[in-house]
Amino acid sequence: MEPYATHDYDVVVIGAGGAGLRAAIEARQAGLRTALVCKSLLGKAHTVMAEGGIAAALGNVWPEDNWRVHFRDTMRGGKLLNNWRMVQLFAQEAPERVLELEEWGAAFDRTPDGLILQRDFGGHRYARLAHVGDRTGLEMIRTLQFRAVHLGVDVFMEVTVQRLLTDAGRVAGAFGYRRGDGGFVLFRAPAVILATGGFGKVWKYTSMSWESTGDGVLLALEAGADLIDMEFVQFHPTGMVWPPSARGILVTEGVRGDGGVLRNREGRRFMFDYIPEFFRAETAETEEEADRWYTDKKHNRRPPELLPRDEVTRAIYYEVKAGRGSPHGGVYLDIASRRPAEYIKARLPSMYHQFKELAGVDITREPMEVYPTCHYAMGGVRVDADSAASTLPGLFAAGEIAGGLHGANRLGGNSLSDLLVFGRRAGLYAAQYVQALRNHPQVALDQVAEAARDLLRPFEGPGGENPYALQAELQETMQELVGIFRTGDELRQALDRIAVLGERLQRVRVEGGREFNPAWHLALDLRAMLRTAEAVTLAALERRESRGGHSRLDYPQADPEWGKVNVVVRLRNGRLELERVPLPPLPDELRAILEERG
Ligand SMILES: Cc1cc2nc3c(=O)[nH]c(=O)nc-3n(C[C@H](O)[C@H](O)[C@H](O)COP(=O)(O)OP(=O)(O)OC[C@H]3O[C@@H](n4cnc5c(N)ncnc54)[C@H](O)[C@@H]3O)c2cc1C
């Protein structure tokens, strides 16, 4: 068989975004030999792109804020489909995790009296997002990565993990390849933490980075772990629409948090026409009240532009469909007429440069054109709320690849605090799991040989298919048939097309050698992309209602019966199976929080 390098660790973390770094720090602090593996360079993970901030009820700007309000906002934003225990831990622990990040060197923006400044975002009752201008992800990654390297975490960059290895139903390690020279790598470890991020690259227009191909979804499924909530995909309301090369790039919600408003081609602030009953009591009815809210949150209600993302996304879709869109098929996002140029440049420096350089638009003078873009996966690996353990012993998951916390829709800013809270928990509980083991799992050589053979298959296909063409067809399919709005017929069509693409993938033959060969890498990524697409589409077909990031034109209402279950997806005998699993019952004391005034 092909030669491979072998490394022995107690804990292997796959993914070096915020979740992976935080998990690795915790496992290493517990004294365990810890490896951090990532398919890009350290410091380049998708998290580095995060802009607006980290949601945590620090109460620095609004002392009225506390974990209970954050709990309520997150549950309501998720349309009550969230795992309540995850939300509780998350809301309670997020402030501690942000303060810890500050202790480790993160230089947050400040209030006049020197506290961490917090900004407004959709769905949050109070200004809650700790931030560093609109480059919060960069600061977060910088801080975590210094700490991880300082503690002695071993980092394996540009290594793509392709298979998890198991021994008698427990994790035993991971196998992958070096992107640079194509050499194979085996990690033997009794605990593996998946922190591989999301899967936006399955759609054509996305704000997500090239790494987001759903590798963690395939790794978990093939190892035998469950997924949850895969039907819920967040289309962020504001992505760039013009020029075509920039389409899908994110325009941070911070623009609206800092006073920006959405207008149609007639100049109307159309969000007032789309306030849903569920949020009516807590949303301003007039422009005057909405504008007063920025300075007086106690006596005014939130502007409708700051409704949760799923609501704003659907409103933009309807406006454009009704012919009231902007010249390039979006709507206008206007901060120029609402805030002074110096304020905009200081608060939103990246947005200013992004539009100036990519679109030739000066956002301090002109409105931006925006349209929804695929942005975030609410679903992912099904985990235990406290320990981040998956349903497969030894496998843990944290960050965007884990499901449950955000329910049907994530609030902005809640991902970065998710990474910190559950990254730490995954590292902690993985360490405890390893420390409690009586006998260690063994890696079976036949599994390694099989994984190596699978990795080389794209060099041996019969030919006639091109991985780039398959990728483009998959992305078109998902954009067209499994997008913001779905129907049963379209979802079934999508499944047929995905199946055909899967057959065609078997025929791909890549040319050239194993040294940095992007066609080979893509052919391997496509396995994950196709399985992810299939899991999302099957779960979307199963859920016959509309809720959060899942809107069915053929079932346009939320159905209380569907509000009681999550959809679980698992792989058995080579096929994806679905199960409806009841939500865990909500304790009375937490139910009382949900009933508090908004
Ligand atoms: C433009 C933009 C702005 C955003 N702004 C905010 C914000 O302000 N606030 C907020 O809360 N959220 C924000 N988000 C969302 C947030 O950034 C992400 O949800 C979050 O960073 C995901 O972090 P993660 O650690 O789970 O994974 P990622 O940061 O996506 O990292 C995944 C890691 O896994 C590695 N990996 C993947 N597959 C493999 C494999 N097979 N083998 C080895 N390694 C692998 C990658 O190389 C990478 O290191 C934003 C997202 C975007 C796109």
Ligand as a Chemical Component Dictionary entry (heavy atoms), coordinates in Angstrom:
data_LIG
# 
_chem_comp.id                   LIG 
_chem_comp.type                 NON-POLYMER 
_chem_comp.pdbx_formal_charge   0 
_chem_comp.three_letter_code    LIG 
# 
loop_
_chem_comp_atom.comp_id 
_chem_comp_atom.atom_id 
_chem_comp_atom.alt_atom_id 
_chem_comp_atom.type_symbol 
_chem_comp_atom.charge 
_chem_comp_atom.model_Cartn_x 
_chem_comp_atom.model_Cartn_y 
_chem_comp_atom.model_Cartn_z 
_chem_comp_atom.pdbx_ordinal 
LIG C1  C1  C 0 -18.206 37.294 5.774  1  
LIG C2  C2  C 0 -18.699 36.661 7.014  2  
LIG C3  C3  C 0 -18.895 37.426 8.146  3  
LIG C4  C4  C 0 -19.340 36.840 9.321  4  
LIG N1  N1  N 0 -19.493 37.626 10.429 5  
LIG C5  C5  C 0 -19.896 37.062 11.589 6  
LIG C6  C6  C 0 -20.020 37.848 12.777 7  
LIG O1  O1  O 0 -19.749 39.038 12.775 8  
LIG N2  N2  N 0 -20.446 37.244 13.899 9  
LIG C7  C7  C 0 -20.749 35.918 13.961 10 
LIG O2  O2  O 0 -21.125 35.424 15.015 11 
LIG N3  N3  N 0 -20.621 35.139 12.847 12 
LIG C8  C8  C 0 -20.192 35.671 11.679 13 
LIG N4  N4  N 0 -20.062 34.893 10.562 14 
LIG C9  C9  C 0 -20.214 33.440 10.695 15 
LIG C10 C10 C 0 -18.964 32.854 11.330 16 
LIG O3  O3  O 0 -17.826 33.510 10.843 17 
LIG C11 C11 C 0 -18.803 31.353 11.063 18 
LIG O4  O4  O 0 -19.996 30.699 11.346 19 
LIG C12 C12 C 0 -17.709 30.788 11.954 20 
LIG O5  O5  O 0 -16.519 31.515 11.778 21 
LIG C13 C13 C 0 -17.437 29.311 11.697 22 
LIG O6  O6  O 0 -16.334 28.953 12.505 23 
LIG P1  P1  P 0 -15.871 27.448 12.689 24 
LIG O7  O7  O 0 -14.752 27.486 13.671 25 
LIG O8  O8  O 0 -17.025 26.584 12.966 26 
LIG O9  O9  O 0 -15.320 27.023 11.257 27 
LIG P2  P2  P 0 -14.422 27.774 10.166 28 
LIG O10 O10 O 0 -13.922 29.089 10.631 29 
LIG O11 O11 O 0 -15.204 27.690 8.924  30 
LIG O12 O12 O 0 -13.164 26.852 10.064 31 
LIG C14 C14 C 0 -13.227 25.570 9.514  32 
LIG C15 C15 C 0 -11.863 24.956 9.586  33 
LIG O13 O13 O 0 -11.970 23.598 9.197  34 
LIG C16 C16 C 0 -10.953 23.294 8.265  35 
LIG N5  N5  N 0 -11.405 22.154 7.475  36 
LIG C17 C17 C 0 -12.563 22.007 6.795  37 
LIG N6  N6  N 0 -12.619 20.790 6.240  38 
LIG C18 C18 C 0 -11.470 20.161 6.577  39 
LIG C19 C19 C 0 -10.921 18.884 6.305  40 
LIG N7  N7  N 0 -11.564 17.985 5.559  41 
LIG N8  N8  N 0 -9.696  18.584 6.795  42 
LIG C20 C20 C 0 -9.001  19.478 7.544  43 
LIG N9  N9  N 0 -9.478  20.696 7.827  44 
LIG C21 C21 C 0 -10.694 21.032 7.365  45 
LIG C22 C22 C 0 -10.726 24.579 7.512  46 
LIG O14 O14 O 0 -9.473  24.596 6.876  47 
LIG C23 C23 C 0 -10.833 25.583 8.661  48 
LIG O15 O15 O 0 -9.597  25.652 9.331  49 
LIG C24 C24 C 0 -19.623 35.465 9.367  50 
LIG C25 C25 C 0 -19.442 34.691 8.218  51 
LIG C26 C26 C 0 -18.998 35.286 7.054  52 
LIG C27 C27 C 0 -18.836 34.464 5.832  53 
# 
loop_
_chem_comp_bond.comp_id 
_chem_comp_bond.atom_id_1 
_chem_comp_bond.atom_id_2 
_chem_comp_bond.value_order 
_chem_comp_bond.pdbx_ordinal 
LIG C1  C2  SING 1  
LIG C2  C3  SING 2  
LIG C2  C26 DOUB 3  
LIG C3  C4  DOUB 4  
LIG C4  N1  SING 5  
LIG C4  C24 SING 6  
LIG N1  C5  DOUB 7  
LIG C5  C6  SING 8  
LIG C5  C8  SING 9  
LIG C6  O1  DOUB 10 
LIG C6  N2  SING 11 
LIG N2  C7  SING 12 
LIG C7  O2  DOUB 13 
LIG C7  N3  SING 14 
LIG N3  C8  DOUB 15 
LIG C8  N4  SING 16 
LIG N4  C9  SING 17 
LIG N4  C24 SING 18 
LIG C9  C10 SING 19 
LIG C10 O3  SING 20 
LIG C10 C11 SING 21 
LIG C11 O4  SING 22 
LIG C11 C12 SING 23 
LIG C12 O5  SING 24 
LIG C12 C13 SING 25 
LIG C13 O6  SING 26 
LIG O6  P1  SING 27 
LIG P1  O7  DOUB 28 
LIG P1  O8  SING 29 
LIG P1  O9  SING 30 
LIG O9  P2  SING 31 
LIG P2  O10 DOUB 32 
LIG P2  O11 SING 33 
LIG P2  O12 SING 34 
LIG O12 C14 SING 35 
LIG C14 C15 SING 36 
LIG C15 O13 SING 37 
LIG C15 C23 SING 38 
LIG O13 C16 SING 39 
LIG C16 N5  SING 40 
LIG C16 C22 SING 41 
LIG N5  C17 SING 42 
LIG N5  C21 SING 43 
LIG C17 N6  DOUB 44 
LIG N6  C18 SING 45 
LIG C18 C19 SING 46 
LIG C18 C21 DOUB 47 
LIG C19 N7  SING 48 
LIG C19 N8  DOUB 49 
LIG N8  C20 SING 50 
LIG C20 N9  DOUB 51 
LIG N9  C21 SING 52 
LIG C22 O14 SING 53 
LIG C22 C23 SING 54 
LIG C23 O15 SING 55 
LIG C24 C25 DOUB 56 
LIG C25 C26 SING 57 
LIG C26 C27 SING 58 
# 
